[in-house]
Structure formats: structure tokens, C-alpha cells
Amino acid sequence: MTEAGTVTQEGEGRMDREGNGGAVTVAVSVPGMISLGEDAELVLASTGKLLLLAAAARGIAAGELDPAEVVELRDDDRCGGSGLLGALSGLHWTIGDLAVLTASVSDNTATNALLRRIGLDRVAEGAAELGLVRTRILDRIRDPRLPSHPPAFAVGTAGELARFAAGLDGRREWTRILLGWMARNTDRGLVPALLPHDPEDREVPRAAPEGMVWVANKTGTDTGVRADVGVMAGPERRIGYAVLANGPAGSEHALVTAVRRAGLDIGRLAGLPPADGPGAR
């Protein structure tokens, strides 16, 4: 990163700098193009839900899970924070419904129900098969998270997550399923925020129109955490990326700013010209 917080392709370790709330750490990875602290193990927040979604997509593609199977919500599935199920009356949702809710609005209750149905061990095994070693889900979503609980929902590295995203080629059935869910993500406020894109474009293209990018992503937001992992298709190429930012409570504005600035450089790698206007360097 430069002093302004933008990514350089020559970056080597983590970017540690002072935000309004204290020191923040940002790791960025685009395989073969950017490696900035990509081996640092950081808290992922809801970005870790990608591991659960991958397990669900692979199970559906293999015929081991039926997307129409109905799962009944239990009291201990319910959790505050992001999502819609806490405000809805329905108690029975299909596996496919839960996956869409998890991917699109990062629904914590849907996540817990889907994780209970698939199983943490199965998610861990699937992640290991995909090459995710230090990137893992530790626990279900909890609100509040007490000292007796695992320290976070999920942790991981930008390098592993970017390589995982780069492997979502759309040629294998499970990757098509997962990309379709990720394309429904309603949070485009981090990496693609300053890039020209259509947030309602759900189709999985080979390339984006000139001057635009197409994004399928999963974000994570918590106190002191802003993270974004996804696939970006631009006029010139399609890339996988991961941007993870951690800091103390109160540093969230600095984290968002750093992630968005990284997004400008990632967009250039996908083939966009240098950005003008707010947020550009």
C-alpha cells in the first residue's frame, strides 16, 4: 500500500497504519497480481460464510443435498445482527432458501440453521479439500459472543480466499451454483463501491461491458472488521480477490476507506481505466 492506502502490485507484508480508532491491518490478494499480507490470519466476520455456502453447493451438485429439503428453524438458530428471518413468521425453509438468504443478506439465523443441517465437521472437511487450511469456521453465529465461546465465527487468510474465489470458474456445477448465490449479495459497499457496476446483474458473464465490472461477492462486517471476497469480471479479465481489514472498535471508517481504495486497484487489474472522482487517488 502507498501512504494513501492504495494497493501496489509490489506490496509485500501487511499494511498496518493508524485509523481514527487506532492501528488497522489490511491484507489484499489477487492471485499472481497482488500479494499484500496474504498469509496473515485475520477475523473474517460473515465472509466466512463462503465456506458454508461452498459445502452446500458441492452437496447439491453431488446429489447429496436436496435444495428443496425443508429445514425447521429452532430457537437456538435465531441470532441478531444481519438478516431477515428474525422479522419473518415462517418456521420452515428449504436448504436452497437458507443458502440464498445467507448469500444475499448475510442472514445470521439462516446461516445457523444451514450450518446445523450440514454440520461444522462437513464444512471443515470440504474447506480442506478446496485447499483452505487456515481459513475456517470456528463456531456458529452468536450474539452476544461470550468469553466461553470460540473467539470468532470464522478466521482466515486473504491468500487462501482469493485462490478459492479465482477457482470459481463457472464450468463446474457447484461453482455455478455458488456464483449464482454470490451474485445476489446486496452489499456492494466495500470493494466494488467506487467501481462502475450493476448491483442487480445476477447473470454470470464471461466479461463485463466496456467500462464496467461484474461482481459476485460475499462481505463481512463486524466491530473492527470489514472484509470482501469475490469474483470480478472486467473488460480484460476475470479475477478472484480478497480484501480483509481488521482493527479496534472505532476504526471502521478507516477500514472501509482502505478496502474501497484496494477495490480501485483491483478494478484496474480487471481492465478498468484509472478512476476519477471521490475516492480516486
Secondary structure, DSSP 8 states (H G I E B T S, - for coil): --TTS---TT--S-EEEEETTEEEEEEEEETTTEEESTT--EE-GGGGHHHHHHHHHHHHHTTSS-TT-EEE--GGG--SSS-SGGG----EEEHHHHHHHHHHH--HHHHHHHHHHH-HHHHHHHHHHTT-SS-EE-S---SS--TTS-S-SEEE-HHHHHHHHHT--SSSHHHHHHHHHHTT----SSTTTTS-B-TT--S--SS--TT-BEEEEEEEEETTEEEEEEEEE-SS-EEEEEEEEE--TT-HHHHHHHHHHHHHHHHHHTT-----STT--
